[in-house]
Structure formats: C-alpha cells, structure tokens
Amino acid sequence: MALPIDDFELAWRSLRDSDDATGWRSISIATIGPCALRAGLSFPDKNEALLVSFAASAVPASEKLPDGQGFTVSNSEHDGDGVTWLALTRSAHGSVELFAAMVADVAHAMDTEAGADEKRLLRIFLGRIRAWQEFMRKGAQSLSAESEIGLVGELTLLRMIIDSGVPPAAAIESWVGPFDGVRDFELGTGSIEVKATLSAAGFPAKIGSLEQLDDSVRQPLFLAGARLRQTESGLRLPEFVAEMRDVAAGEAEAVRLLSERLIAAGYFNAHADRYIRRFALADTRIVEVKEGFPRLTLGSVPLGVTKATYEIDLDKAAGPSIPAADALKKLGAI
C-alpha cells in the first residue's frame, strides 16, 4: 500500500483552515495492520503531526519516547476502548520539509511490515524516529567529506563481517556507531572501531575520546583500518549503500536495522546526488588493541585529564594485522 506524503500534506492544509480550535484535529490517512494512521494538527499552535494508534497494553509505561531537534513524540490521548495515540509532532522551529520527509519514512517503514503485531510495529515506529533524532542532532545536512569517507569505511567493514559468517541482522545490529556508540561495532564480548583514510603515506587515525580505545569494559578490542583511494572505477557512497541494501534484502529485520542506522549515520536518500567521489578499497588492517598499542585511556593519562582527542599512525601501531574472520572468532561472533 502506497503512503504518499501528498496525502499528509493535503490533510494538514485542510486542517489548518479550522477556526477557534483547541487540542487535536486529525484526518484518517491509512490503516497498517492493527494501527491507524492519522494526519493531525495541534491547536492553537497548528504544528503538523503523525498520529498512530496502538493498544495501550503495547506501549510500556516505562517507554522513554524520543524527543529530537525539530520534533517531539508524546502520548496525545487515550481512548476509552484501551487505545492510545502516539503523536509525532513538528516543533515550532522544525523544518516543515524535513518533518514531512520524516513522516513519510516512518509511515513507509511501518507499512513495509504491515503484517507484524502491534509490539513490533511500535518498535519500528520508535526505532525509525530515534534514527531521525540522531540525524537531526548531527545537523540534518549532507555528510562532510570526512564523514563520507568514514561511512564508506564502516560499510566496508560491515560487509566483511557478514561475508565472514555473521548473519546480516546480527551484524547490522552490532553497528552501534551511528547511534553515538563509543566504538563502531559491538560484537560478542568485545568491539571493533573503524578508521578510514585516503592517505597513501602512513595511516592517520583520529581517536575521538579517552574511552574509544579503552578495553577495560569489553574485550577484545580491535581497530580496523580501511585505506581507500579515489578512482574513476570506484563506487560512490550511494552505491556502497545500495550494495549493503542488496545484502540485507529479503530479511525484514536486517532491512529495518540497516535503514535506521543509515539515517542515524547522517545518510539521507535525498542527498545522494551530492556524493560524487568514487572510492575503491586499497587495503585493510585489523589490529588488536592491547598492551603496547599506542593509545590514551582514562587509566593511563595523568590525574586530572578527563577528555582528549589525538591521532595515531596505524601503520606504526604494534601488533600484526589479522583477517576479519580471525578477529570475529576471537570476539566470539562466529
């Protein structure tokens, strides 16, 4: 079932003509499984909203609803028949165009799994919104040149993890970097941090915090380097994304997780034409971070130092480079 954004925008325009209204006014748009979707406006502010119905029992009282830059999520009302409505509402300062894109994406994500039960549809609804929350927190703009390279590196390692035998959904779920994870992947008992570079001489890797290379909580910890080169025969970022979507295709959970993480990482389909550089993988280096590895952690810096960013040369780091499969076995992921 198609859920064109035009239906929402037409409803919002129609509702905006209401006079002397308070509270909510809404128009039915679609039904997805057991959930009803309505386009709504909150009065007197007249802020656009997507309202979705769920059985009250499907929404845990302890559920922390997302609240991002440009939108809010709230319990708008409870019906007497045990139904609660969750409202995704544009904030007064939020972009109308971006909010409309968000509503269309959230509705499409739910529609893709229309046969799921209410608890899963709630998970899809909130998961997609949390991805947009992270996207907007990062500025809601196309990726910087550095972030573009970083995302190519993370997608490259994600593909290596899957090719080494980790099921797609499990591999994609382990990709926590887009949600501001300390490290990019949490697999088995440990983690993998990914760094990508275009440098042909040396392998500069920027370390963003004292926690990033600290293995005191999760072990083992690996640092994976992806050396890229620009070439006419390489792939653009949207092509790396398309390849990964092909890998996830056919497995609904993998598709959902990948879509959420791409949005959270700052990748927005509407920006695809802005990524014109083409990259090819020149080589990879995966090194275990342990004693002798050049790093700064909370336990190794002088008392009083609480934050630091620094750069290392991965080519000069101690320890041999190992195959991805060997690292995954040591992590207990395969």
C-alpha positions in Angstrom: 0.0 0.0 0.0 1.4 3.4 -1.0 1.5 6.1 1.6 2.3 9.3 -0.4 3.4 12.3 1.6 0.9 14.3 -0.5 -1.9 12.7 1.5 -0.5 14.0 4.7 0.3 17.4 3.3 -3.2 17.8 1.9 -4.7 16.8 5.2 -2.5 19.2 7.1 -3.5 22.1 4.7 -7.2 21.2 5.2 -6.9 21.1 9.0 -5.1 24.4 9.0 -8.3 26.2 7.9 -10.0 25.2 11.2 -11.1 28.2 13.3 -11.2 28.6 17.1 -9.9 25.1 17.6 -8.0 23.8 20.6 -6.4 20.4 21.2 -6.1 18.0 18.3 -7.8 17.9 14.9 -7.0 15.0 12.6 -7.9 13.2 9.4 -7.6 9.4 8.8 -4.9 8.5 6.3 -4.4 4.7 6.4 -4.6 1.6 8.5 -1.4 -0.5 8.8 -2.2 -3.9 10.4 -3.8 -3.1 13.8 -2.6 0.5 13.8 -4.5 3.5 12.4 -2.5 6.5 11.0 -3.9 10.0 11.0 -2.6 13.4 9.9 -3.1 15.8 12.7 -2.6 19.4 13.8 -2.2 20.5 17.4 -4.0 23.7 18.2 -3.6 26.6 18.8 0.0 26.3 17.5 -1.0 24.4 14.3 2.0 22.2 14.3 1.8 19.2 12.0 1.7 15.7 13.4 1.5 12.0 12.5 -0.8 10.2 15.0 -0.6 6.4 15.3 -2.9 4.2 17.4 -1.6 1.3 19.5 -3.3 -0.8 22.1 -2.5 0.8 25.4 -1.0 -2.5 26.6 1.5 -2.4 23.7 3.1 0.8 25.0 5.0 0.1 28.2 4.6 2.8 30.9 8.4 2.9 31.2 8.9 3.5 27.5 11.1 6.7 27.0 9.7 8.5 24.0 12.2 10.2 21.6 12.4 14.0 21.7 14.6 15.5 19.0 15.6 18.8 17.4 12.6 19.7 15.3 10.0 17.2 16.7 8.5 15.7 19.8 6.8 12.3 20.4 4.1 12.2 23.0 1.0 10.3 24.2 -1.7 12.5 22.8 -4.7 10.8 24.2 -6.2 7.6 25.5 -9.4 6.2 24.1 -11.9 4.5 26.3 -11.5 1.3 24.4 -7.9 0.7 25.5 -6.3 2.5 22.6 -3.5 5.1 23.0 -2.4 7.5 20.3 1.3 8.4 19.9 1.9 11.8 18.2 5.0 12.6 16.2 4.7 16.4 16.2 6.8 19.1 14.4 8.3 21.6 16.8 7.6 25.3 16.0 11.3 25.7 14.9 11.4 22.5 12.9 11.7 22.4 9.1 8.3 21.6 7.6 10.0 19.9 4.5 12.3 17.7 6.7 9.4 16.8 9.0 7.3 15.7 6.0 10.2 13.5 4.8 10.4 12.0 8.3 6.7 11.3 8.4 6.8 9.6 5.0 9.8 7.5 6.0 8.3 6.4 9.3 4.9 5.5 7.7 6.7 3.6 4.9 8.8 1.7 7.4 5.6 0.6 9.3 3.8 -0.2 6.0 6.7 -2.5 4.9 5.9 -4.8 7.8 2.1 -4.3 7.8 1.6 -8.0 8.9 3.5 -7.6 12.1 1.9 -7.4 15.5 1.5 -4.1 17.5 4.6 -4.6 19.6 6.8 -4.9 16.6 5.1 -2.0 14.8 5.7 0.1 17.9 9.4 -1.0 17.8 9.6 0.0 14.1 7.8 3.4 14.8 10.1 4.3 17.7 13.2 2.9 16.2 12.8 4.9 13.0 12.1 8.1 15.0 15.2 7.6 17.1 17.3 7.3 13.9 15.9 10.6 12.7 16.6 12.0 16.2 20.2 11.2 15.7 20.2 12.5 12.1 18.8 15.9 13.2 21.2 16.0 16.2 24.0 15.8 13.7 22.7 18.8 11.7 20.4 17.2 9.1 22.8 18.2 6.4 24.7 16.1 3.8 27.8 14.4 5.3 31.1 16.2 5.4 33.9 14.9 3.2 35.5 13.3 6.3 32.2 11.7 7.4 31.6 10.4 3.9 34.9 8.6 4.0 34.1 7.3 7.5 30.8 5.9 6.4 32.3 4.1 3.4 34.8 2.6 5.9 32.1 1.4 8.2 30.0 -0.1 5.4 33.2 -1.9 4.1 33.8 -3.5 7.5 30.1 -4.3 7.9 30.2 -6.2 4.6 33.4 -8.0 5.7 31.7 -9.1 8.9 28.7 -10.5 7.0 30.9 -12.2 4.5 32.8 -13.8 7.3 29.7 -15.6 8.5 27.8 -13.3 10.9 24.1 -13.2 9.9 23.1 -9.9 8.3 20.6 -8.8 11.0 23.1 -9.6 13.8 25.9 -7.9 12.0 23.9 -4.7 11.3 22.5 -4.7 14.9 26.1 -4.7 16.2 26.8 -1.5 14.2 26.2 1.0 17.1 28.4 3.8 15.9 25.6 5.7 14.2 23.8 5.9 17.5 26.8 7.6 19.1 28.3 4.4 20.3 31.8 4.7 21.8 33.0 2.3 19.2 31.6 1.4 15.8 30.7 -2.3 16.3 30.0 -4.3 19.5 30.2 -8.0 18.7 30.3 -10.9 21.0 32.3 -9.9 24.1 34.2 -7.1 22.5 34.3 -4.3 20.0 35.7 -3.1 16.7 36.5 0.6 16.0 36.8 1.5 12.3 39.0 4.2 10.8 39.2 5.0 7.1 41.7 7.1 5.2 42.7 8.3 1.7 46.3 8.8 2.8 48.8 6.8 0.7 51.7 7.5 3.1 51.0 6.3 6.7 47.6 5.6 8.1 46.4 8.5 10.3 43.6 7.6 12.6 41.8 10.2 14.7 40.8 8.9 18.1 37.8 10.9 19.4 38.0 10.2 23.2 39.8 8.5 26.1 37.1 5.8 26.0 37.4 4.8 22.3 40.5 2.6 22.7 39.8 1.5 26.3 39.3 -2.2 26.6 38.7 -2.3 30.3 34.9 -3.0 29.9 34.7 -5.0 26.7 37.4 -7.3 25.4 38.9 -7.9 23.0 39.0 -4.6 21.2 40.2 -4.3 17.6 41.0 -1.3 15.4 40.1 -1.8 11.8 41.7 0.4 9.2 40.3 0.8 5.6 42.6 2.5 3.2 40.6 4.0 0.3 41.7 5.5 -2.9 39.7 7.8 -5.2 39.4 6.3 -8.7 37.0 6.6 -11.6 36.3 2.9 -11.5 35.3 3.0 -7.8 31.9 3.3 -6.2 30.1 6.4 -4.9 28.8 6.3 -1.4 25.2 5.7 -2.6 26.5 2.7 -4.4 28.1 1.3 -1.3 24.7 1.9 0.4 22.8 0.1 -2.4 25.2 -2.9 -2.2 24.5 -3.2 1.5 20.8 -2.9 1.0 21.0 -5.8 -1.5 22.8 -7.9 1.1 20.0 -7.1 3.7 17.2 -7.6 1.2 14.8 -10.5 1.9 15.3 -10.3 5.7 12.9 -7.8 7.2 14.8 -7.3 10.4 18.1 -6.7 8.6 16.4 -4.2 6.2 14.8 -2.3 9.2 18.1 -2.2 11.2 20.1 -1.0 8.2 17.7 1.8 7.3 17.7 3.1 10.8 21.5 3.1 11.0 21.9 4.8 7.7 19.6 7.6 8.8 21.3 7.9 12.2 24.7 8.0 10.5 23.6 11.0 8.5 22.8 9.4 5.2 19.6 10.8 3.6 18.5 9.5 0.3 17.6 13.0 -0.9 21.3 13.9 -0.6 22.6 11.1 -2.8 23.4 13.3 -5.7 25.8 15.3 -3.6 28.2 12.4 -3.1 30.2 12.4 -6.4 33.5 10.9 -5.3 34.3 7.3 -6.2 36.2 5.1 -3.8 37.9 1.7 -4.1 39.3 -0.3 -1.2 43.1 -0.4 -1.4 43.8 -2.5 1.7 42.6 -3.2 5.2 44.4 -3.6 8.5 42.8 -5.1 11.6 44.9 -5.0 14.8 44.1 -6.0 18.3 44.3 -3.1 20.8 46.2 -4.4 23.8 49.3 -3.9 25.8 51.9 -2.0 23.7 49.3 -0.4 21.4 49.7 3.4 21.2 46.6 4.8 23.0 45.4 7.2 25.7 42.8 6.0 28.2 41.3 7.3 31.4 43.6 4.8 33.3 46.8 5.9 31.5 46.6 9.7 31.5 47.7 11.9 34.4 45.1 12.5 37.1 43.0 15.5 36.2 42.9 14.8 32.4 39.3 13.9 31.7 39.0 14.4 27.9 41.3 14.1 24.9 41.4 13.6 21.2 44.5 12.5 19.4 45.9 10.9 16.3 47.9 7.8 15.8 49.6 6.2 12.7 48.0 2.8 12.4 50.9 1.7 10.1 53.2 2.1 13.1 51.0 0.6 15.7 52.2 -2.6 17.4 50.8 -5.9 16.5 50.2 -7.9 13.3 47.2 -7.4 11.0 44.9 -10.3 11.1 42.0 -11.5 8.9 38.5 -10.3 9.8 37.4 -13.9 10.4 40.1 -14.4 13.0 39.1 -11.2 14.8 35.4 -12.3 14.8 36.3 -15.7 16.2 38.3 -14.1 19.0 35.3 -11.9 19.7 33.0 -15.0 19.8 30.9 -13.6 17.0 31.4 -16.7 14.7 
